[in-house]
C-alpha cells in the first residue's frame, strides 16, 4: 500500500487549508516547505539526524478523510471545547501560551518565539495561533501544535515506539475461582480493557504495510503524539545568545518567552465530549477511578497507561499493589493490638504499679534536679496499662512477621512488575536508549567536546576538574543540611530536658489538671509537645531543602536524565530519612540509655540532665512519637495534594466559571489548571517510601501503623487520581518499565528494618528483662512475674545526693528512693555498681538480636529464592510473542523479496532469497 501522496494532492490540501485560514481570526501558519530535522549541532544526536522527513507528503486516505470532514464542518459554529484545529481535522497535540507584555524584554522574547516557531515548522510541525482577543482575559496568545503523519512516523522510529502488527492470539489466563467473590470489586470490561491486545514491533517507516494502520489520525494514541511533540520541543533551537546556541522549550519557559507548554485533556472531566471522534477517556477515568466512592474498585491500569503513559501507570500499579499487601499486615497488626487490649488486665507489671500496697508504697527518685519532687510509682498506673497495648508477647511475633512480609511484598511486586512489562510491551524496552540520552541542559552548558570512543562522534563533556568542584560544593551543602537536622533534633532534646520540670511543677500546683494527672503525666506532656514541635521543624526544613536539593543537582549538570533522577532521589531521600526518622531513632535507641544513677547523673552540655524512660518503658513514648509524625505527615500531605491545588484552580477560574462554554476554550480550561511537573511522580514516590519506612523500621513499637497506612493509601489513590484527572494539566506521556531506583531503596530499608526492630524489641521494650526474670530470677513459682517491678528498681540513699542536686523539699522525710536500673544497694560492698542480673539481661539482649536477625534473614532469603521474579506463564508468553513477531517480520521480508524478484530487481538475488528462508527456519528451530 502506497502511503506517500503525490505533489498534486499536497498542493490541493495546502490550498484548502490556506483558504480556511483566511476566514479565521488570528494568523495560522502551515508548513509548506520541505521539512527538515535540526542537525546534531542544533541539539539532536547523530541517530536522530539520519531519519529526515522527506518533502511534505500526504497519504491518499488522509486526503479523502480531510475532504469528507471539511465539507461537513463549519468552523464558525465549531465548539471552542474542541481538541482540533479550526479545520476540525488536525488534532491539537500540544499547546504553547505566552503573554505579549510590552516590557524591556519584549523584543528579545518576540525574536525568540519567531525563531523557535520557525524551526518547529522546519521540523515538520504545523502551528495555529489563537489571538489574545479570543482568550477569556484578552491577554494570552495560544499556539496550537499538530504533528502530521510524516513527523509521527519519523520520530516513532527515532523513539523506538512499538505499534500493533497482529491481534494477540495467545489464550487468556485461566479464570480465577475467586472471581465470583471478587466481582463487586471489578470494573466493567470496556473500562479495564478498552482495546484488544496486539502483538507489537518497533515502528519502521520502510515497513508501514506490516502494521495495522486503519486510520492514520488515530493510529498513534494521543499520549504517543504528545510524547513525540514534546521530544521535538525539548530539542528545537531558537537562536544564539552570548555566543552559545540555545534550544529547548524548558529554557524558553524559564526565561518567560512562553508561560506554559502542555498537551490537552480530551474533554471536561464531568461530561463526555460532544465530538463523537473523541474517546472522552478523561471522563471515564473520573467516573470509574477518580471518585472516592469507587475506593473499593480495582484500578483501570490499562486506561491509565493509555491516557497518561507508562511512567504514571507503573506508579499507580505499584501504589495499588502496596495497598493490597498492606491489608494483610494491617489485619495481623490489629490482631496483635487486640491481644494487648484483651490481656491488659492480666499484665502483672501494671497490676503491681497500680496496686496501692505495692506501687503506692514505692517512692521514686526525682526526675530532675532541685525543682522536681519525690513521687509514688502508682501515679504512672494508666501509662503502664497503655504501654502493655504495644509491649507484649505479640510485639515479638509481629516484628518477625513484618520482616517476612517485607520480603513477600518486594518479591511479589517483582512478579507483578514483570507481568506489566509483558502486557504493556515493555519487555524489550531499552530504557538506556530513552534515559541515557544527553540532557538538553547538559549539551547547552558543556561547551567543550571530545570524541565518543563508541560512536566516534564529537559530543559535549564536563571537565574532570569542574566535576570535582561541583561535587565538593554539592557534598558540603548536603552535609550542612543534614547537620542542621541533627542540630534541630538536639534542640528538641534540650526542649524536652528544659520543660519537664515546668510541666511537673504546673501539674502539681494546678488544681484543674488534677483529674487528668493520671493520664497526662509530665513525661507524656513533654513527649507530645516535643513531638509536635519536632513535626513543625521537619516540615519547615523539608520545605527549604527540596529547593536546595534541586538547585545543587542542577549545579552538578548530570549528563543524562537517569543520572539526574538518581542523584536527586538519593539527595532527597538521605535528607528525608534523617529528617523524619532521627527523632524516632533518638527515642528508640538513646533516650533513657545513658542516664547514670542518682548522685552520678549524666548531663548534656554539663547543664541539662538526660531524661529517663517511664518505669513502664520507653516504648509508649516511641509509639507517641511515631503516631504524631506519621499521621501528621499524611494529613499534611493530603492537604497539600488535594486542597491547595483545588483552591488555586478555583481562584484562577473565578472569572471564567460564569462564562458560557463557547467562550472558554479547551486550551484555556487546561491553561488554568495546575502544572504536574517533571518531579510530580518523584514526590509521590518519596511520600510513599517514607511511609514504608515508618511501617517497617519501627513497626515493633506500633502494630497499628500498617492499618493507618492502609487507610491513608486507600485515600491516597483516590486523591492522586482525582487531582491528576481534575486539577492538573495533562502530563506529557513517558515510558518506564519499573519504579527505578526506588526499588533499591525499598530493598535497603527492608534489610535495615530487621535490624531496627530487633533492637527495639531488645533495648526499647521490656520484653527481654521480663523473660530473664521469668526464667531465672522469679520469686514465686505459682506466679513467676510477681515481684518483677520491685526487682527492676534499684535503691538509692537520699543522703548520698550531691549538694545542689537534691530536691528543695522532702516534706515526708523519705530516706530512700528507687530508680530504674540494676545496681547494688547502698549497704552493699559494690555500692551502686551494676548487678550480675544487669549483665545477664545485656547478654540476653545481644543474643536475641543475633538470633532474630539470622532467623529472619534466613527466612527472607529462602522466600526470595523460592519466588521467581518472572512468573512461568509470563516467560512462556514472552517467548511465544517473540517467536510469532519474528515469524511475521521474516514472512514480510520474504514477501517483499519475492515481489522484487518478480519485478526483475537485479539486486534481489536467488542467494538472498535462500538466506532469508534459511533465517526463518532457524528462527522456528530456536
C-alpha positions in Angstrom: 0.0 0.0 0.0 1.4 3.4 -1.0 1.1 5.8 1.9 3.1 8.6 0.3 0.9 11.1 -1.5 1.6 12.9 -4.7 2.6 16.6 -5.2 -0.8 17.4 -6.7 -2.6 16.2 -3.6 -0.2 18.2 -1.5 -0.9 21.4 -3.4 -4.7 20.9 -3.1 -4.6 20.3 0.5 -2.4 23.4 1.1 -4.8 25.5 -1.0 -7.8 24.3 1.0 -6.1 24.9 4.3 -4.9 28.3 3.2 -8.4 29.3 2.2 -9.7 28.1 5.5 -7.1 30.1 7.4 -8.1 33.3 5.7 -11.5 33.3 7.3 -10.2 32.7 10.8 -9.3 35.3 13.4 -5.6 35.2 14.1 -2.8 34.0 12.0 -2.3 30.4 11.0 1.0 29.0 9.8 1.2 25.8 7.9 4.5 24.2 6.9 4.6 24.1 3.1 8.4 24.0 2.6 10.4 20.8 2.7 10.5 19.6 6.2 13.8 19.1 7.9 15.1 17.9 11.3 17.6 20.0 13.2 21.1 18.8 12.7 23.2 17.3 15.6 24.8 20.7 16.1 21.3 22.0 16.9 20.6 19.5 19.7 19.9 16.1 18.0 22.1 13.1 18.1 23.5 11.5 15.0 21.0 8.7 15.2 18.1 11.2 15.1 19.6 13.2 12.2 19.7 10.2 9.9 15.9 9.9 9.9 14.8 13.0 8.0 11.3 13.7 7.0 11.1 13.9 3.2 9.2 16.6 1.2 5.7 17.3 2.7 3.7 14.4 1.5 0.1 13.4 2.4 -1.5 10.0 2.0 -4.5 9.4 -0.2 -6.5 8.1 2.7 -5.8 11.2 4.7 -6.7 13.4 1.8 -10.1 11.7 1.4 -10.7 11.9 5.1 -9.9 15.6 5.0 -12.3 16.4 2.1 -15.1 14.3 3.8 -14.9 16.1 7.1 -14.1 19.5 5.6 -17.4 19.5 3.8 -19.5 19.0 6.9 -17.6 21.2 9.3 -18.5 24.9 9.6 -15.7 26.4 11.6 -17.8 29.4 12.6 -20.0 27.1 14.6 -17.3 24.9 16.0 -17.2 24.5 19.8 -14.2 26.0 21.4 -14.1 23.0 23.6 -12.8 21.1 20.6 -9.4 19.5 20.6 -8.9 20.1 16.9 -7.6 22.9 14.7 -10.2 25.3 13.2 -10.5 22.9 10.2 -11.8 20.2 12.5 -9.4 17.6 11.1 -6.0 18.2 12.6 -5.7 17.2 16.2 -4.1 19.6 18.7 -1.1 17.6 20.1 0.4 20.4 22.2 -0.3 24.0 23.2 2.1 26.9 23.9 1.0 30.1 25.6 2.5 33.5 26.1 1.6 37.0 27.2 2.7 39.8 24.8 3.7 42.2 27.6 5.5 45.4 26.4 8.5 45.5 28.7 12.2 45.8 28.1 12.5 42.1 27.2 9.6 42.3 24.7 11.6 42.4 21.5 14.0 39.7 22.6 11.1 37.4 23.5 9.4 38.1 20.2 12.6 37.3 18.3 13.0 34.0 20.3 9.4 33.0 19.6 9.7 33.7 15.9 12.9 31.7 15.6 11.6 28.8 17.7 8.3 28.5 15.9 10.1 28.8 12.5 12.3 25.9 13.5 9.3 23.9 14.7 7.8 24.3 11.2 11.1 23.2 9.6 10.9 20.1 11.8 7.5 19.4 10.1 5.1 20.5 12.8 2.0 22.6 12.0 1.1 25.6 14.0 -2.1 27.6 14.5 -2.2 30.7 16.7 -5.2 32.0 18.7 -5.1 35.8 19.1 -5.3 37.2 22.6 -8.6 38.8 21.6 -10.0 35.3 21.5 -8.8 34.4 25.0 -11.0 34.8 28.1 -8.9 37.5 29.7 -7.8 39.2 26.5 -4.1 38.8 27.3 -2.9 35.3 26.4 -1.9 34.1 23.0 -2.2 30.3 22.4 0.0 28.5 19.8 -1.6 25.1 18.9 0.7 22.4 17.5 -0.2 19.5 15.3 2.2 16.7 14.3 1.3 15.4 10.8 1.7 11.8 9.8 5.2 12.3 8.4 6.5 13.7 11.6 4.9 11.0 13.7 6.4 8.1 11.7 9.8 9.7 11.6 10.1 10.2 15.4 8.3 6.9 16.2 11.3 5.2 14.6 13.7 7.5 16.5 12.0 6.7 19.8 11.6 3.0 19.0 7.8 3.1 19.6 6.1 -0.3 19.4 2.9 -0.5 17.3 0.4 -3.3 16.6 1.2 -5.8 13.8 -1.4 -8.5 14.6 -4.1 -9.2 17.2 -2.8 -11.4 20.1 -4.0 -15.0 19.7 -2.4 -16.3 22.9 -5.2 -17.7 25.1 -6.0 -15.6 28.2 -5.2 -16.7 31.7 -7.3 -19.4 33.3 -10.1 -17.8 35.3 -9.6 -17.3 39.0 -12.1 -19.4 41.0 -12.4 -16.4 43.4 -13.6 -14.1 40.5 -17.2 -14.6 41.5 -16.3 -13.4 45.1 -14.3 -10.5 43.8 -16.9 -9.5 41.2 -18.1 -6.4 43.3 -14.5 -5.1 43.2 -14.3 -5.4 39.4 -14.8 -2.6 36.8 -16.6 -3.1 33.5 -14.6 -5.0 30.9 -14.7 -2.0 28.5 -13.0 0.1 31.1 -10.4 -2.4 32.2 -9.5 -3.4 28.6 -10.6 -0.6 26.3 -8.9 -2.1 23.2 -7.8 -5.5 22.0 -4.3 -6.9 22.8 -1.9 -6.9 20.0 1.5 -8.4 19.0 3.7 -5.3 18.6 7.0 -4.4 16.9 9.1 -1.3 16.8 7.9 1.1 14.1 9.9 1.4 10.9 9.0 3.8 8.0 10.1 1.2 5.5 7.6 -1.4 6.7 4.4 0.6 7.0 2.4 -2.1 5.2 3.3 -4.5 8.1 1.4 -2.6 10.8 -2.4 -2.5 11.5 -2.9 1.1 10.2 -6.7 1.5 9.8 -6.7 5.3 10.3 -3.6 7.5 10.3 -5.3 10.0 12.5 -5.9 7.5 15.4 -3.0 5.0 14.7 -0.8 6.8 17.2 -2.6 7.4 20.5 -2.8 11.0 21.9 -0.2 10.1 24.6 2.2 8.8 21.9 1.6 12.0 19.9 2.3 14.4 22.8 5.4 12.4 23.7 6.8 12.8 20.2 5.9 16.6 20.1 7.5 17.1 23.5 10.6 15.3 22.2 10.9 17.8 19.4 10.1 20.8 21.6 12.9 20.0 24.1 15.5 19.9 21.3 14.4 22.6 18.9 16.8 25.6 18.8 15.8 29.2 19.0 19.0 31.1 18.3 22.3 32.1 19.7 22.8 34.2 22.8 26.1 35.3 24.3 27.9 33.1 21.8 26.1 29.9 22.8 23.4 28.0 20.9 20.1 28.0 22.8 17.4 25.4 22.5 14.6 23.7 24.2 11.1 24.7 25.5 12.2 24.4 29.1 14.7 27.3 28.8 12.0 29.4 27.0 9.6 28.7 29.9 12.3 29.7 32.4 13.1 33.0 30.8 9.4 33.9 30.3 9.3 33.7 26.5 6.4 31.2 26.9 4.3 30.9 30.0 3.1 27.3 29.6 3.5 24.2 27.4 1.2 21.3 27.7 -0.9 18.6 25.9 -4.6 18.9 26.1 -7.1 16.8 28.0 -9.5 15.2 25.6 -12.7 16.5 27.3 -14.1 18.0 30.5 -13.9 15.6 33.4 -17.6 15.8 34.4 -19.1 15.2 31.0 -18.3 13.5 27.7 -17.1 15.4 24.7 -19.7 16.4 22.1 -17.4 15.3 19.3 -18.0 11.6 18.5 -14.4 11.2 17.4 -13.2 11.9 20.9 -12.9 8.9 23.2 -13.6 11.0 26.4 -11.1 8.9 28.3 -10.7 11.7 30.9 -14.4 11.4 31.7 -14.2 7.6 32.0 -11.2 7.9 34.3 -13.0 10.4 36.5 -16.2 8.4 36.8 -14.6 5.0 37.3 -11.4 5.8 39.1 -11.0 9.3 40.5 -14.1 9.4 42.7 -13.7 8.4 46.3 -16.9 6.4 46.3 -15.1 4.0 44.0 -12.4 3.3 46.6 -13.2 -0.4 46.8 -12.9 -0.9 43.0 -9.8 -2.0 41.2 -7.9 0.5 39.1 -8.2 0.7 35.3 -4.4 0.4 34.8 -4.6 -0.2 31.0 -6.6 3.0 30.6 -4.3 4.9 32.9 -1.4 3.8 30.9 -3.1 4.7 27.6 -4.0 8.2 28.8 -1.1 9.2 30.9 1.7 6.9 29.7 3.6 4.0 31.3 5.5 6.0 33.9 2.4 7.2 35.6 0.7 3.9 35.0 3.5 2.0 36.8 3.3 4.3 39.8 -0.4 3.6 40.3 0.2 -0.1 39.7 2.8 -0.1 42.5 0.7 2.0 44.8 -2.3 -0.3 44.3 -0.2 -3.4 44.9 1.4 -1.9 48.0 -2.1 -1.1 49.4 -3.3 -4.6 48.7 -0.3 -6.1 50.5 -0.9 -3.7 53.4 -4.2 -5.3 54.1 -2.5 -8.5 55.3 -0.1 -6.5 57.5 -2.9 -4.4 58.9 -5.0 -7.4 59.8 -2.1 -9.1 61.7 -1.2 -5.8 63.4 -4.8 -5.3 64.5 -4.9 -8.8 66.0 -1.7 -8.1 67.9 -3.1 -4.9 69.2 -6.4 -6.6 70.3 -4.3 -9.2 72.0 -2.7 -6.5 74.1 -6.1 -4.9 74.7 -7.7 -8.1 75.9 -4.7 -9.1 78.1 -4.3 -5.7 79.7 -6.0 -6.7 82.9 -3.7 -9.8 83.2 -0.5 -7.8 83.0 1.3 -8.4 86.3 3.6 -5.4 85.9 0.6 -3.0 85.5 -1.1 -4.6 88.4 1.8 -4.1 90.7 2.4 -0.5 89.6 -1.3 0.3 90.2 -1.6 -1.6 93.5 -1.6 1.0 96.4 0.1 -1.6 98.5 3.0 -2.0 96.0 3.3 0.9 93.6 1.7 3.3 96.1 4.5 2.4 98.6 7.4 2.7 96.2 8.9 6.2 96.3 10.7 7.1 93.1 13.7 9.5 92.9 13.0 12.9 91.3 13.2 13.1 87.5 15.0 16.4 87.5 17.4 18.3 89.8 16.2 20.6 92.6 12.7 21.5 91.2 11.3 18.0 90.9 9.8 16.2 93.9 9.8 12.6 95.0 6.8 10.7 93.6 5.0 7.5 94.0 5.2 4.8 91.4 1.4 4.3 91.2 1.0 7.8 89.6 2.1 6.1 86.3 -0.7 3.5 86.5 -2.6 4.5 83.4 0.5 4.9 81.2 1.8 1.5 82.3 -1.5 -0.1 81.2 -1.5 1.7 77.8 2.1 0.6 77.4 1.0 -3.1 77.5 -1.1 -2.5 74.4 2.2 -2.4 72.4 4.7 -4.0 74.7 3.7 -7.6 74.9 4.5 -11.1 73.6 2.7 -10.3 70.3 5.2 -7.5 69.7 7.9 -10.1 69.1 5.7 -12.1 66.7 4.7 -9.0 64.8 8.3 -7.8 64.4 9.3 -11.2 62.9 6.2 -11.3 60.7 6.8 -7.8 59.3 10.4 -8.9 58.4 8.9 -11.7 56.3 6.1 -9.6 55.0 8.5 -7.0 53.5 10.2 -9.8 51.6 6.9 -11.1 50.3 5.9 -7.6 49.2 9.1 -6.9 47.3 9.2 -10.4 45.6 5.6 -10.4 44.6 5.9 -6.9 43.3 8.8 -8.0 41.0 6.4 -10.7 39.6 3.6 -8.1 39.2 6.1 -5.8 37.5 7.2 -8.5 35.1 3.6 -9.2 34.1 3.0 -5.5 33.5 6.2 -5.3 31.4 4.8 -8.0 29.2 1.2 -6.6 29.0 2.4 -3.1 28.3 5.0 -4.0 25.6 8.0 -3.1 27.8 9.9 -6.4 27.7 12.4 -5.1 25.1 12.1 -1.5 26.2 15.6 -0.1 26.1 15.4 2.3 29.0 19.0 3.2 28.3 18.1 4.5 24.9 15.4 6.7 26.4 17.1 7.7 29.7 20.7 7.8 28.6 20.1 10.4 26.0 22.1 13.6 26.8 20.0 16.2 28.7 19.5 19.4 26.7 20.8 21.3 29.7 24.0 19.3 29.6 24.5 19.9 25.9 23.8 23.6 26.4 26.2 24.2 29.4 29.1 22.0 28.4 30.9 23.9 25.7 33.9 21.6 25.4 33.7 18.5 23.2 35.5 15.2 22.8 35.2 12.1 20.7 33.0 9.4 22.0 35.0 6.1 21.8 31.9 4.1 20.9 30.2 6.3 18.3 33.4 8.0 17.2 31.5 11.3 17.2 32.2 14.6 19.0 29.9 15.2 22.0 29.9 17.7 24.8 31.6 16.8 28.1 32.3 18.3 31.5 36.0 18.5 32.5 37.0 16.4 35.5 38.2 19.5 37.5 34.8 21.1 37.1 33.0 17.9 38.1 35.2 17.7 41.2 34.5 21.3 42.3 30.7 20.8 41.7 30.6 17.6 43.7 32.5 19.1 46.6 30.1 22.0 46.8 27.2 19.6 46.5 28.5 17.3 49.2 29.3 20.2 51.5 25.7 21.5 51.0 24.1 18.2 51.8 26.3 17.7 54.8 25.4 21.1 56.1 21.7 20.4 55.8 22.0 17.0 57.5 24.0 18.7 60.3 21.2 21.2 60.5 18.7 18.4 61.0 20.8 16.9 63.8 21.2 20.3 65.4 17.4 20.8 65.3 16.9 17.3 66.9 19.4 18.2 69.7 17.4 21.5 70.2 14.2 19.4 70.6 16.0 17.2 73.1 17.1 20.3 75.0 13.5 21.4 75.0 12.5 18.1 76.5 15.0 18.4 79.3 14.3 22.1 79.9 10.4 22.0 80.1 10.0 18.7 82.0 10.4 20.5 85.3 8.0 23.2 84.2 5.3 20.6 83.3 5.9 18.7 86.6 5.5 21.9 88.6 2.5 23.0 86.6 0.6 19.8 87.1 1.5 19.6 90.7 0.2 23.1 91.5 -2.8 23.4 89.1 -6.0 22.1 90.6 -7.8 21.9 87.2 -5.3 19.4 85.9 -5.5 17.1 88.9 -8.4 14.9 87.4 -6.3 14.0 84.4 -2.9 13.8 86.1 -3.0 10.0 86.0 -3.3 10.1 82.2 -1.4 13.3 81.3 1.8 12.8 83.2 4.8 15.2 82.9 6.6 12.6 80.8 3.6 12.3 78.3 3.0 16.0 78.2 6.7 16.6 77.4 6.7 13.8 74.8 3.6 15.0 73.0 4.6 18.7 72.8 8.2 17.8 71.8 6.8 15.5 69.0 4.5 18.3 67.7 7.4 20.8 67.8 9.6 18.2 66.0 7.0 17.8 63.3 6.8 21.5 62.7 10.6 21.7 62.4 10.5 18.7 60.0 8.0 20.5 57.7 10.0 23.7 57.7 13.3 22.1 56.9 11.7 19.9 54.3 10.2 23.0 52.5 13.6 24.7 52.2 15.7 21.6 51.4 13.5 20.5 48.5 14.5 23.7 46.7 18.2 23.4 47.7 18.3 19.7 46.5 17.0 20.7 43.1 19.4 23.6 42.9 22.6 21.6 43.7 21.5 18.8 41.4 21.1 21.3 38.6 24.5 22.7 39.5 26.2 19.3 39.1 24.9 19.2 35.5 24.2 15.5 35.3 24.8 14.0 31.8 21.6 12.0 31.3 18.0 12.1 32.6 18.7 8.9 34.5 21.7 10.4 36.3 19.7 13.5 37.2 16.8 11.5 38.7 19.1 9.1 40.6 21.2 12.0 42.1 18.1 14.0 43.1 16.5 10.9 44.5 19.4 10.0 46.7 19.9 13.6 48.0 16.2 13.9 48.8 15.9 10.5 50.4 19.0 10.9 52.5 17.7 14.2 53.8 14.1 12.9 54.4 15.5 9.8 56.1 17.4 11.9 58.6 14.7 14.5 58.9 11.7 12.1 59.6 13.4 9.3 61.4 16.0 11.0 63.6 13.6 11.7 66.4 12.3 8.2 66.3 15.8 6.8 66.4 16.6 9.0 69.4 13.5 7.8 71.4 14.1 4.2 70.4 17.8 3.8 70.9 19.2 6.7 73.0 16.6 8.0 75.4 16.9 6.6 78.9 20.0 4.6 77.9 22.7 7.0 79.2 21.1 8.4 82.3 23.5 7.3 85.0 22.0 7.0 88.5 21.1 9.3 91.4 24.2 11.0 92.6 26.1 10.4 89.3 23.7 11.5 86.6 25.0 12.3 83.1 24.3 15.8 81.7 24.0 17.2 78.2 26.4 20.1 77.8 27.0 19.8 81.6 23.7 21.6 82.2 20.7 19.5 81.4 20.2 16.1 82.9 19.5 13.3 80.4 15.8 12.3 80.5 14.7 8.9 81.8 12.2 6.5 80.4 8.9 5.9 82.1 9.0 3.0 84.7 6.8 1.1 82.2 9.4 1.6 79.4 10.2 4.0 76.5 8.1 2.0 74.0 4.9 4.0 74.7 6.9 7.3 74.0 8.2 5.8 70.7 4.6 4.9 69.8 3.5 8.5 70.6 6.4 10.0 68.5 5.7 7.6 65.6 2.0 8.3 65.6 2.3 12.1 65.6 5.0 12.3 62.9 3.4 9.6 60.7 -0.2 10.8 61.0 0.8 14.5 60.8 2.8 13.9 57.6 -0.1 12.0 56.0 -2.7 14.7 56.9 -0.4 17.5 55.8 0.4 15.6 52.6 -3.2 15.2 51.6 -3.9 18.9 52.3 -1.0 19.8 50.0 -2.0 17.4 47.3 -5.8 18.0 47.2 -6.9 21.2 48.9 -4.1 23.5 47.8 -4.5 22.7 44.0 -8.2 23.0 44.3 -8.0 26.4 45.9 -5.5 27.6 43.3 -7.7 26.4 40.4 -10.8 27.9 42.0 -9.1 31.2 42.4 -7.8 31.1 38.8 -11.2 30.2 37.3 -13.3 32.6 39.4 -14.0 34.8 36.4 -14.2 32.3 33.7 -16.6 30.0 35.5 -19.5 32.3 34.7 -18.8 32.4 31.0 -20.6 30.2 28.5 -18.7 27.1 27.2 -18.3 28.6 23.7 -16.2 31.4 25.2 -14.0 29.2 27.3 -11.9 27.0 25.1 -10.4 23.6 25.8 -6.8 25.1 25.8 -7.9 27.9 28.2 -9.5 25.5 30.6 -6.4 23.4 30.7 -4.2 26.5 30.9 -5.9 27.5 34.2 -5.1 24.1 35.8 -2.0 23.4 37.9 1.2 22.0 36.3 2.1 18.4 37.0 5.9 19.0 36.7 8.7 16.6 35.8 9.2 15.9 39.5 5.5 15.3 40.3 5.9 11.5 40.5 9.1 11.9 42.4 7.3 13.5 45.3 4.6 10.8 45.2 7.1 8.0 45.4 9.1 9.8 48.1 5.9 10.2 50.2 5.1 6.5 50.0 8.7 5.4 50.6 8.9 7.5 53.8 5.6 5.9 54.9 7.1 2.5 54.1 9.9 3.3 56.4 7.5 4.1 59.3 5.6 0.8 59.0 8.8 -1.3 58.7 11.6 0.4 60.6 9.6 1.0 63.9 6.6 -1.3 63.5 7.5 -3.3 66.6 6.5 -0.3 68.7 3.2 0.4 66.9 1.4 -2.6 65.4 -1.4 -0.3 64.2 1.0 1.5 61.8 0.1 -0.7 58.8 -3.6 -0.1 59.5 -3.1 3.7 59.4 -1.0 3.3 56.3 -3.7 1.2 54.6 -6.4 3.8 55.4 -4.2 6.6 54.1 -3.3 4.7 50.9 -7.0 4.0 50.1 -7.5 7.7 50.3 -4.2 8.5 48.6 -5.0 6.5 45.5 -8.3 8.4 45.0 -6.7 11.8 45.9 -3.9 11.3 43.5 -6.2 10.1 40.7 -8.7 13.0 41.4 -6.1 15.7 41.4 -4.4 14.3 38.3 -7.7 14.0 36.4 -9.4 17.2 37.5 -6.8 19.7 39.0 -3.7 19.2 36.8 -2.9 19.7 33.2 -2.4 16.5 31.3 1.2 15.4 31.9 3.5 14.5 28.9 3.5 10.8 28.5 6.7 9.0 29.4 7.9 5.4 29.4 9.2 3.4 32.3 9.4 -0.4 32.9 9.9 -0.3 36.7 9.8 2.0 39.7 13.5 2.7 39.1 16.0 3.5 41.9 13.1 3.3 44.5 13.3 -0.5 44.2 16.8 -0.5 45.6 15.9 2.0 48.3 13.0 -0.3 49.4 15.3 -3.3 49.4 17.8 -1.4 51.6 15.0 -0.3 54.1 13.7 -3.9 54.2 17.1 -5.1 55.4 17.5 -2.2 57.8 14.1 -2.8 59.3 15.1 -6.3 60.5 17.9 -4.7 62.5 15.9 -1.8 63.9 13.0 -4.0 65.0 15.4 -6.5 66.7 17.0 -3.6 68.6 13.6 -2.1 69.5 12.4 -5.4 71.0 15.7 -5.9 72.8 16.5 -2.5 74.1 13.4 -0.3 73.9 10.7 -2.7 75.1 10.7 -4.6 78.4 10.4 -8.0 76.7 13.9 -9.3 77.4 14.2 -8.2 81.1 10.8 -9.7 81.8 11.8 -13.0 80.1 15.1 -13.1 82.1 13.2 -12.5 85.3 10.6 -15.1 84.4 13.1 -17.9 83.8 16.0 -17.0 86.1 15.1 -14.6 88.9 11.4 -15.3 89.7 10.5 -15.3 93.4 7.1 -17.1 93.3 6.7 -20.4 91.5 3.0 -20.1 91.3 3.2 -16.5 89.8 6.6 -16.1 88.2 6.1 -12.5 87.2 5.0 -11.2 90.6 7.7 -9.1 92.2 9.1 -8.0 88.8 8.6 -4.3 89.3 10.4 -4.4 92.7 13.2 -6.4 91.2 13.7 -3.9 88.3 14.1 -0.9 90.6 17.3 -0.2 92.5 17.6 1.6 95.8 19.3 4.9 96.4 20.1 6.5 99.8 18.8 10.1 99.7 21.6 11.3 101.9 24.1 10.3 99.1 22.7 13.1 96.8 25.5 15.6 95.9 24.9 19.0 97.4 23.0 21.2 95.0 21.3 18.2 93.2 18.9 17.1 96.0 15.2 18.2 95.8 14.4 21.5 97.5 11.8 19.9 99.7 11.4 16.5 101.4 8.2 17.0 103.4 7.7 13.4 104.3 11.4 12.8 105.2 12.0 9.9 102.9 15.2 8.1 103.5 15.5 6.1 100.3 14.1 6.4 96.8 14.0 4.0 93.9 15.2 4.3 90.3 15.0 2.2 87.2 18.3 0.2 86.9 20.0 -3.0 88.1 22.5 -1.8 90.7 23.6 -2.9 94.1 22.0 -1.1 97.2 23.9 1.5 99.2 24.7 -1.1 102.0 26.5 -3.5 99.6 30.2 -3.6 99.2 29.8 -2.9 95.4 27.6 0.1 96.2 25.7 1.4 93.1 27.6 -0.9 90.7 25.8 -3.0 88.2 24.5 -6.3 89.4 25.0 -9.7 87.7 21.4 -9.6 86.6 22.2 -6.5 84.5 24.9 -8.4 82.6 22.6 -11.4 82.2 20.0 -9.2 80.7 22.5 -7.4 78.4 23.8 -10.8 77.2 20.2 -12.0 76.6 19.5 -8.8 74.6 22.6 -9.3 72.4 21.8 -13.0 71.9 18.2 -12.2 71.0 19.4 -9.6 68.3 21.7 -12.1 66.7 19.2 -15.0 66.7 16.3 -12.9 65.5 18.3 -11.2 62.7 19.7 -14.6 61.5 16.3 -16.3 61.6 14.5 -13.5 59.8 17.3 -13.1 57.2 17.4 -16.9 56.5 13.7 -16.9 56.0 13.8 -13.8 53.9 16.5 -15.1 51.5 14.8 -18.5 51.3 11.4 -16.9 50.4 13.2 -14.7 47.8 14.9 -17.8 46.4 11.6 -19.7 46.3 9.7 -17.0 44.4 10.9 -16.4 40.9 10.9 -12.8 39.7 9.1 -13.6 36.5 6.0 -15.9 36.5 6.3 -19.1 34.4 3.3 -18.2 32.3 4.7 -14.8 31.5 8.1 -16.3 30.5 6.2 -18.6 28.1 4.1 -15.8 26.6 7.2 -13.6 26.1 8.9 -16.4 24.2 5.8 -17.1 22.2 5.3 -13.5 21.3 9.0 -13.1 20.3 8.7 -16.1 18.1 5.5 -15.1 16.4 6.7 -11.5 15.9 10.0 -12.7 14.3 7.9 -15.0 12.1 5.7 -12.2 11.0 8.6 -9.9 10.2 10.5 -12.7 8.3 7.4 -13.5 6.3 7.0 -9.9 5.4 10.6 -9.6 4.3 10.3 -12.8 2.3 7.2 -11.4 0.5 8.9 -8.2 -0.3 11.9 -10.1 -1.7 9.5 -12.2 -3.8 7.9 -9.0 -5.2 11.3 -7.7 -6.1 12.3 -10.9 -7.8 9.0 -10.9 -9.8 9.6 -7.3 -10.8 13.0 -8.2 -12.1 15.0 -6.3 -9.5 18.6 -7.3 -10.2 19.6 -6.5 -6.6 17.4 -9.3 -5.3 19.4 -12.4 -5.9 18.5 -16.0 -5.5 21.1 -16.4 -2.8 19.5 -13.5 -0.8 16.1 -15.3 -1.1 17.6 -18.6 0.1 19.3 -16.8 3.0 16.0 -15.2 4.1 14.2 -18.6 4.0 17.1 -20.1 6.0 16.8 -17.4 8.7 13.1 -18.2 9.0 13.8 -21.9 9.5 16.5 -21.0 12.1 14.0 -18.8 13.9 11.5 -21.6 14.1 14.1 -24.0 15.4 15.2 -21.6 18.1 
